[in-house]
């Protein structure tokens, strides 16, 4: 078995992905410097409608020189760099996206507007430097290129840490949204862990952050729990569903019971008035 065959087997075993050795599909618009060497790329999700595409390159020069080259290449395509800190700052309340390349020493995020496709650049140590370029469809939830905070109507949610994956488990943070008084997030964990075991891991994280368990139920194919959060009157419900033998669907709903009850009373009152 060749190294390429082994890599393909490992990738397909843990996630829906396709590997392209020594090539990057042109339709994703991932630029390559003239002196760069393409190692390959991985498409995660459907080949026809992928969520994320990561290209791996070797590029000579220092991190600053490489960054300047990509600023120029992306600028020619209408993309401008934006600090990556925005993503982490607005990621509270959901699930951490751990399917990322190796830790990079330098990087950037490139946006062409408030919505749509964006790119993430990572530059590792060395000369030539290992470089990763990630194309993201921008359809997996809140877009880090946005200057606003759609889907984050509750400022308190930003103070609630996202849940992280157990060691050795790849986790894809998905979409989210909400309204005043409530926020939901979703994700996928690529693992054979039972829903009970995975929820046990999340429970330890929540309780380490001073959340108080309120209720829990475990089954063969699904587990869920509810916690009182230390932030004001918020509560958080976390569910794990065994949707596939090697994949777990993750759901999290964080809400303010007081605000929800008030909205329900207002909605009921409005409906009753309409009937009258």
C-alpha positions in Angstrom: 0.0 0.0 0.0 1.4 3.4 -1.0 1.4 6.5 1.2 -1.1 8.0 -1.1 -3.5 5.0 -0.9 -3.1 5.1 2.9 -3.9 8.8 3.1 -7.0 8.4 0.9 -8.2 5.6 3.1 -7.7 7.6 6.3 -9.5 10.6 5.0 -12.5 8.7 3.6 -12.7 6.7 6.9 -13.3 9.8 9.1 -15.2 12.2 6.9 -16.9 12.7 3.6 -13.9 14.0 1.6 -12.0 13.6 -1.7 -8.2 14.0 -2.0 -6.5 15.5 -5.1 -2.7 14.7 -5.1 -0.6 17.5 -6.7 -3.7 19.4 -7.9 -6.2 22.0 -6.9 -9.6 22.1 -8.7 -9.7 25.4 -10.6 -13.3 26.2 -9.8 -12.5 27.2 -6.2 -10.3 30.1 -7.2 -7.4 29.2 -4.9 -4.3 31.2 -6.1 -0.8 29.7 -6.2 2.3 31.9 -6.3 4.5 31.4 -9.4 7.3 29.8 -7.3 4.9 27.7 -5.2 4.6 23.9 -5.3 1.2 22.3 -5.1 1.2 19.3 -2.7 -2.5 18.6 -3.1 -6.0 19.5 -1.9 -8.8 17.9 0.1 -12.5 18.6 -0.7 -14.7 18.1 2.4 -18.4 17.4 1.7 -20.0 16.7 -1.6 -17.8 17.1 -4.7 -20.6 19.0 -6.4 -21.5 21.2 -3.4 -18.6 21.1 -0.9 -18.4 23.0 2.4 -14.7 23.4 2.7 -11.7 22.9 0.4 -8.1 23.0 1.7 -5.1 23.3 -0.5 -1.6 22.5 0.6 1.4 24.2 -0.8 5.1 24.7 -0.3 6.1 28.4 -0.8 9.6 29.8 -0.5 10.3 33.0 1.6 9.6 34.3 5.0 6.1 34.4 6.5 5.8 38.1 5.9 7.0 37.7 2.2 4.5 34.9 1.6 1.7 36.9 3.3 2.4 39.9 1.0 2.3 37.7 -2.1 -1.1 36.3 -1.1 -2.4 39.7 -0.3 -1.5 40.7 -3.8 -2.9 37.6 -5.4 -6.2 37.8 -3.5 -6.4 41.6 -4.0 -6.3 41.0 -7.8 -9.5 38.9 -7.3 -11.3 41.4 -5.2 -10.5 39.9 -1.8 -9.1 41.8 1.1 -7.5 40.5 4.3 -9.4 40.6 7.5 -8.0 39.6 11.0 -8.9 36.0 11.9 -9.6 37.0 15.5 -13.2 37.9 14.5 -14.1 34.2 14.0 -13.0 33.2 17.5 -14.6 36.1 19.1 -18.0 35.3 17.7 -17.8 31.5 18.0 -19.3 31.2 21.5 -22.3 29.0 22.2 -21.8 26.4 19.6 -19.2 23.7 18.7 -15.5 24.4 17.9 -14.5 23.6 14.3 -11.5 21.4 14.8 -11.0 20.1 11.2 -8.3 22.7 10.5 -4.8 22.3 9.2 -1.7 22.2 11.3 -1.0 25.1 13.7 0.4 27.9 11.5 2.8 30.6 12.6 1.2 33.3 10.5 -2.1 33.7 8.6 -4.9 35.8 7.3 -8.6 35.7 6.3 -9.7 37.1 2.9 -13.1 38.5 2.3 -14.8 39.9 -0.8 -17.8 41.3 1.1 -20.1 40.6 4.0 -21.4 37.3 2.7 -20.4 34.4 0.5 -17.1 32.6 0.0 -14.1 33.5 2.1 -10.5 32.1 2.3 -8.2 31.3 5.2 -4.4 31.4 4.9 -2.0 29.6 7.2 1.8 29.8 7.0 4.0 27.3 8.9 7.6 27.6 9.8 10.4 26.8 7.4 11.7 27.8 4.0 10.0 26.8 1.8 7.1 27.1 4.2 4.2 24.7 4.4 1.1 26.8 3.5 -2.6 25.9 3.7 -5.3 27.8 1.9 -8.9 27.0 2.9 -11.8 27.9 0.7 -15.1 28.1 2.7 -18.5 28.3 1.0 -19.8 30.7 3.6 -22.9 28.6 4.0 -22.2 26.9 7.3 -23.5 29.5 9.7 -22.3 33.0 10.7 -19.9 34.4 8.2 -16.7 35.8 9.8 -16.5 38.4 7.0 -19.7 40.1 8.3 -19.2 43.3 10.2 -22.4 42.6 12.1 -23.4 39.6 14.2 -26.3 37.9 12.4 -27.4 34.9 14.5 -26.0 36.4 17.6 -28.9 38.6 18.9 -27.9 37.7 22.5 -24.7 39.5 23.6 -24.4 37.1 26.5 -24.0 34.1 24.2 -20.6 35.4 23.2 -19.4 34.9 26.8 -20.3 31.2 26.6 -17.4 29.1 25.3 -17.9 26.8 22.4 -17.8 23.0 23.1 -14.6 21.3 22.0 -14.0 17.8 20.6 -12.5 15.0 22.6 -8.8 14.2 21.9 -8.4 12.5 18.5 -12.0 13.3 17.3 -12.5 15.6 14.3 -15.5 18.0 14.7 -17.1 20.3 12.2 -18.8 23.3 13.6 -22.0 23.9 11.6 -24.6 26.7 11.2 -26.5 28.5 13.9 -28.9 31.3 14.4 -31.5 32.7 16.8 -33.7 35.5 17.9 -33.8 37.6 21.0 -33.6 35.3 24.0 -32.4 32.2 22.1 -29.4 30.9 20.1 -28.8 27.5 18.5 -25.7 25.9 17.1 -25.0 22.6 15.4 -22.1 20.5 14.3 -20.9 17.0 13.3 -18.4 14.8 15.2 -16.7 12.1 13.1 -16.3 9.3 15.6 -17.7 6.0 16.7 -18.1 7.2 20.3 -21.5 6.5 21.8 -23.8 9.5 22.2 -23.6 8.9 26.0 -19.8 9.0 26.0 -19.7 12.1 23.8 -22.2 13.9 25.9 -20.2 12.9 29.0 -17.2 14.8 27.5 -19.4 17.9 26.8 -20.8 17.7 30.3 -17.4 17.9 31.8 -16.6 21.0 29.8 -19.8 22.7 30.8 -19.5 21.9 34.4 -15.8 22.9 34.4 -17.2 26.3 33.3 -19.5 26.3 36.3 -22.7 25.2 34.5 -25.1 23.3 36.8 -26.8 20.1 35.4 -30.6 20.1 35.5 -31.7 17.1 33.5 -30.3 14.3 31.3 -31.5 11.3 29.4 -29.4 8.7 27.6 -30.4 6.2 24.9 -28.7 3.9 22.5 -29.0 6.3 19.5 -29.3 9.7 21.3 -28.4 11.5 24.5 -29.4 15.0 25.7 -28.8 17.1 28.7 -29.8 20.5 30.1 -27.6 22.9 32.1 -28.1 26.2 34.0 -25.3 28.5 32.7 -23.4 30.8 35.0 -24.3 33.8 32.7 -27.4 35.5 34.0 -30.5 33.2 33.6 -29.3 31.3 30.5 -29.9 27.6 30.1 -28.2 25.3 27.5 -29.5 22.1 26.0 -27.0 19.8 24.3 -28.0 16.8 22.2 -25.9 14.1 20.5 -27.6 11.9 17.8 -26.0 8.8 16.3 -27.0 9.7 12.7 -24.3 7.4 11.1 -22.1 4.6 12.4 -19.1 6.9 12.3 -20.8 10.3 12.6 -22.6 12.1 15.4 -25.0 15.0 14.9 -24.5 17.7 17.5 -27.1 20.2 18.6 -27.0 23.0 21.2 -29.8 25.4 22.2 -29.0 28.2 24.6 -31.8 30.4 25.8 -33.2 32.7 28.4 -36.3 31.1 30.1 -37.5 34.5 31.2 -37.3 36.1 27.8 -38.8 33.0 26.2 -41.8 33.0 28.6 -42.3 36.7 27.9 -42.3 36.2 24.2 -44.7 33.3 24.5 -47.1 35.4 26.6 -46.9 38.2 24.1 -47.5 35.8 21.2 -50.5 34.2 23.0 -51.9 37.6 23.8 -51.6 38.8 20.2 -53.2 35.6 18.9 -56.1 35.9 21.4 -56.7 39.5 20.4 -56.8 38.6 16.8 -59.4 36.0 17.4 -61.4 38.6 19.3 
